[in-house]
Each structure stands twice: as structure tokens, then as C-alpha cells.
Amino acid sequence: MAVVTLTINDEMVSAQEGQSLLSVLHEHGIEMPTLCHLEGLSERGGCRLCMVELEGNARLQAACVTPVAEGIVVHTHSERLVKYRMMILELLFSERNHICAVCVMNGHCELQAEAAKIGMDHVRYDYLDPDLPMDASHSRFGLDHNRCILCTRCVRVCDEIEGAHVWDVMGRGANSRVITDLNQAWGTSKSCTSCGKCVQVCPTGALFTKGATVAEMEKQHDFLRWILDGREKNVWAYERNGK
Amino acid sequence: MNRADLESMAQREQQRQQAFRCRILCCASTPCLSSGGTAVFDAINTAVTELKLDADVQPVATGCMGPCSRGPMVTVQEQGQPDVVYQQVTPEVARVIVAEHASQQKSFADHVLPSDDPFFAKQQKVVLANSGLIDPEKLEDYVAHGGYLALGYALREMTPESVCKEIIASGLRGRGGAGFPAGLKWDMVRREKADKKFIVANGDEGDPGAYMDRTLMESDPHRVLEGMAIAGFAVGAEQGFLYVRGEYPVAAKRLERAIRTAERRGLLGSRVLDSGFNFRVDVRIGAGAFVCGEETALMASIMGNRGQPTTRPPYPAQKGLWGKPTLINNVETFGNIAPIISGGAAWYSTIGTPKSKGTKIFALAGRVNTTGLIEVPMGITLREIVFDIGGGIPEGMAFKAAQTGGPSGGCIPAEHLDTPVDYESLRALGSIMGSGGLIIMDERSCMVDVAKFFMEFCMDESCGKCVPCRVGTVQMHRVLERITEGSATMADLERLQELCTMVKETSLCGLGQSAPNPVLSTIRYFMDEYTAHITHHHCPAGKCTLDQQPVSEWVTA
């Protein structure tokens, strides 16, 4: 693979052609807030937290969906970008119900962590307080729409890794909601394998294991790493044959 | 069918039409149908039968004639005489028209729209040349007006490369709104190497008050198909998709029928006009999402997925439908192709301004005397459109602003009435050309209310994929609502401006990136109205209720 050279925050770095800008930033230890991105899943480019400035490009670009290119000059933490990230987080907090003190994920939540890292300590916008239900019909897991930030990691992991495609999104705009099957109760889903991958990749307390109480829920997505490593080493016969 | 057959078909149809002494054209486009056009056409037919004029008079249901607010429209073409256009025709009037023209008396003066009316005089019809003159459901009628000759010429006398060159030379720019040079896009798709390529015509017009694409598809469907076929030949695609908005059933029906007739006659399908070129077109019907007018969302919808945009690059020209290079243009852009090929790029580029060539169709709506569909050369001033073509503002009111580009555009105030209408000038004013919606507002429109209306539209139509657009539009709408209710403070206005810039710069697709435009442009030109609402609790247009108070005032009281 060809190597390209680019400038990130006034420093020259090299990267492999075809890599995403976000992965290069991570490799060089540059702290980038992300919510919809998760290594091992396809990129969505929806949370807009990893926006960067590219010199010579009037538009900001999301680093997760921008491939590196020779000679690009990237700025990741300009005053404007930090301000926008703060505003986007405020918008996310205002959208549904994110009261950390009563959340199963308190202390382990990615949304909470990003807000703490950036120093977002209050929300200047109206809380929209939508009237959203919970789905506790599944025997092992629960879904609380109030905590959902619509990152669609659950949708992608179920489709791309588990291959069941139980999850999808219905409605549009602020009325969007993740659904199981064709908006049937999760517990009645015939396609759900109860693998729990969606719960483990969910960044907030929207998906949780039943029985967890405040701050008890911790999530691990290293299984994605194992799957990726397995794929790289070509351990699965069906994937070998597929190629 | 080959080119000779095409010409003989045209001649036969011309002779058949000339055999009638008089043709009565009755508009069967949606606006006229909704104001009673069907009854008028029925009345004409009955009158012709009753008066036993079948051999003399031919009633024709045509496409749009233009002045929609004056419909139902009827045009009478009598041999050796200038056309007479009638407005606001009722079934009774229609019967009288038939009788008078049959007895060759002088025309029914009350309803005649004079032919030197500035509504017609200032227009230049290139794309809508056939609209209102031909029966959109009859292939022969289109062929008699020179239809499919451009396709025949391109297939026999030109190479794909020279077609692209011709389009580049014509200076045609995409009519969907952004104004990307169409020829360059075609050439990009042509250069891509792939086993399959696709053509997509975007007929998912969604701006409130705009109906240019609908009219074109309803009035002259074969023109769009011919443009698509030429594009297919130029870029090497054998399959086209016509994405029609779900709310346009008449357009979809006429296009389906047009595709079937053209395929039966060998003008589409396998071996088009006896050449080696194959081109199939399928209609895809949208399900009512504004965002599907965005090209990546539209392609997702065609492929049967949720209509949500994806980031570009890769551009559709590189990876579009099913990962193959795809040429996607607005239907109006395709409507320009046949005239460019038949008339030549040199002729086409004489119309318009140095950077914006050709004509543009606008749906003139709002507070003007004559609303309707107009086609004007680029570079015409807004003043000419509003006061000559539109006939000025009714009830002696003063012009306040014109909104171009719908919810993605901005307003143009009275001091800029003499700006030429082209891509660059409108952008310099903080608005955009857009797809052609043009809403005229008078003193009674409150600009904050207008901004709120468009923000509500964007909020409802946001797909929900990216955060700034999904939540930002709701928050911006809330602030605008507070301003019109009277409970906003100047700090809210600052927050609104900050949100506008953020949503504009960080949103994923064109919908979010342009959603703040109406707010930004009304703030730019009508800041005094915003401050009047907030600091003086007064709506200059007298539209807003302003019955609430800011919370801070509650506290101090």
C-alpha cells in the first residue's frame, strides 16, 4: 500500500492510503470525540463530533468518513471546532432524557464521558422532553428510547456482525426511533438471536441488561476486535470460500 | 423505427393536424384540472359533437400553458389566424367558444388574454416549448414538433465524447439548484470505467410552492425521456431511472405511458432507432420525503433502502446506484438536452448571462397578480418577473421580498429588485437559484414568520441521521416560535444565529447545510423586524400574536 504524507495540527505524519482520517488521528494519539463511530462497524458520519478543518476546503469534514490524501493539511481543534462540538453535545443532551444520576450507565457512558472531556457542564437549549416509551419485553435486555442518541451502532452491529438485522430506524428527524423487526416488541422478535451485541455496543444507557441498576451497567465491545482479527487472519471457512 | 420512419411519422401527424380547420387546446395540467379543467374539456367535446364539428375542430388536452391562477386555460388555434388564449373558462364559456369559432364570428372577448400580455412577451420558451401545445399522452404529437430528432441525430452523427463536448460548450448548469456544470458531470461519468452505468432523473421536487418539474413531466414527458436517452448514449449507460415524487400521480402515469409508447415504437428499449444503443427507463415513485431530492438519499431510495443521504465523496459519478457510476440530473436539466443537440451549443449559449446560460423555469407564486409557471432567460431582473410577467402586487400593496430556492434559499428584498437572476448574483445576495420556486411577499408578510415557516418545514423533513440537523432545526424552530410569540430575548436571537452557523457548517447533507438560509437571510435584510418583535413587542406586518412575555420579565415583575 502506498504511503501518504499529511499535516495534522502543524505536524507532518504519514499514513497508509485508503485509511480514514479518524484512524490516523487515533494512531497519533489525537483525542477526537466520537459517538457513532465504532471500530469494526461501518462508518455512519452522523454524530458530527469528529468534524475537522481541511485547508483549502470551505466545508468541514467528518474525519471518520474522510479518506486520507497526500498533502492535506488538517486542523482538529480550532476554536470553531471545539465550540461546534460543545454545541452538538448540548443538542444531544437536550434532545431526549439524559439525566445521568438515575441512569444505568452513569460513570460508564460514552456520551457522559465526551461531555466531561470537552467541559460541557450545562445545556443552553430547551430540553425537548419527548414522551418516549421503554421496551422491557425481552427476557434479558431492555430498551429505553429516552437515552437513545440514534447513533445506530445497534442497527449496524446486528446487520453487519450478527447478520440478523433485527434493528432498524423508523420515523424521521427528531421523531426517529430505533425499532426491532417491523416495530414489534423486542421480546416477540423472531429474528433476534439474543446475542446481546447491540447492548454491548450501545454508547449510552438506551440498551441495557435487565436487572442493572443505577451506574451498574458496563459495556465491552472488545468482541468486535476479536471478530476483526479473525477476519484478518481468515479463520472462517465460509469467508475464505466466499473469496 | 429509424430516422426516416420518424420523419414520416412527423409528417403524417402534421398533415392530420392541418386537416382540421381549428384546434381547441385545453390545459390538462394539475392546476387547471383542480380549477375545473376536466369539466371544460368535457364541455368542449360535447359541444363539438353536438354541433357536428368533428371533422373541422379537434379538441386536444394539453400540458400547462403558464398563467395557472387564471385557469382553466383554453387556446384556440385557427388556420391562418393568430392563436387566441382564453382564461378562466367555465363549461358555459367553453360551449360559447366552440360555437363562435365554428361560426367564425369574432372571438369571445371577455375571457381573451391578449397575446401581447407581458406575461407571455417577456418569456422565452426552450424547455417548455411544447408545453400547452401538444397532447402529452400522444407520442405522435411530440414527434410532429421535432421530437426524438435530437436523439436520432446524436446516435448517428455524434460520438459520446462529442455529445459531452456539446453539453459542456452549451454552458448548461444543473437545474436542481446547485448549478454544477452539467457537461462536466456527464464527462466524468463517461470517463469512468465500469460494466454498468446508470442515468437518474430527479423528479422529486419538494420545495413548497414549486412545481416546475411536475409540469415538465406532465406536459412534455417525452422530452425528459429523450434527454435521458441522449445522456445514456453520452455516458454509456443502458438503464435509466426516473424518480417521481409520490405526490405527482398524474406525472408518473403520463411518464409510464410515454415510456411504453416509446418502447413500442423503438425509440427506447433495445436497439434505439435501429442503432446499437439500448436504453431502458423505469419510473420509481417516492414515498413523500423531501430529503429524497438529495442525490445520495434519492439513490438509496431507488435501491429500496431508507432514504438517507451519505457523505460525498465518493460522488455518484464514481459510485452511485449499486456502486456503479451514475449520472444524476434534475428533470429540467434533461429537458434542456434535446434543444441543445438540435439547436447547437452555439445557439444555446447566446441565451442568458456569461456564466449562467439558457433559460430557467420558475414557479411564480405568492402575492402577484398572475401566478403560474414561467420560463425566462437567465439574467432577467427580478423586477421584470414580478412587475411585468407577474403583473405586480395585488391590491396596491408594496413589494417586500421574494423567496428563491424555497426552504434552502433566502429572501431578496426590494432594494435588490434589479439584480439579474443568475446563479452567481443570487448567491451573492445570500440566496440561491434553487430549483425554481419563487414566492413573492408583500407588506403583509412577517419575515420572522416566513423564516419560522421554512424552519418548520426543514424540521419536519430532516431525516434524522446527523445531530445538527435533527436537533438543531427543532431548537432553531423553538427560538423562532418564541420570537413570534413575544417571549424571546436578544440573547435568544444571538443563540439562534450561533445555531444557524453551526448547523450550516456541520450538517451532513444539503438539507441541513441550507436549512438555516431563510433565517440568515431574513436576519441580514430584516433585522429591524426581529428587533421589533423582541424589544418593542411589535410585529410590523401585524401577523404575529406576541401574547407571551420573556421569562426574565416574569422574574423581575
Interface residues (C-beta under 8 A of the other chain):
Chain A: R44 G45 G46 C47 R48 M51 R59 L60 A62 V65 K83 Y84 M87 I88 L91 L92 S94 E95 R124 Y125 D126 L128 I149 L150 D168 V169 G171 R172 G173 A174 N175 S176
Chain B: A289 V291 R306 T310 T311 M459 D460 E461 S462 C463 G464 K465 C466 V467 P468 R470 V471 G472 T473 V474 Q475 R478 R495 E498 L499 M502 E505 T506 S507 L508
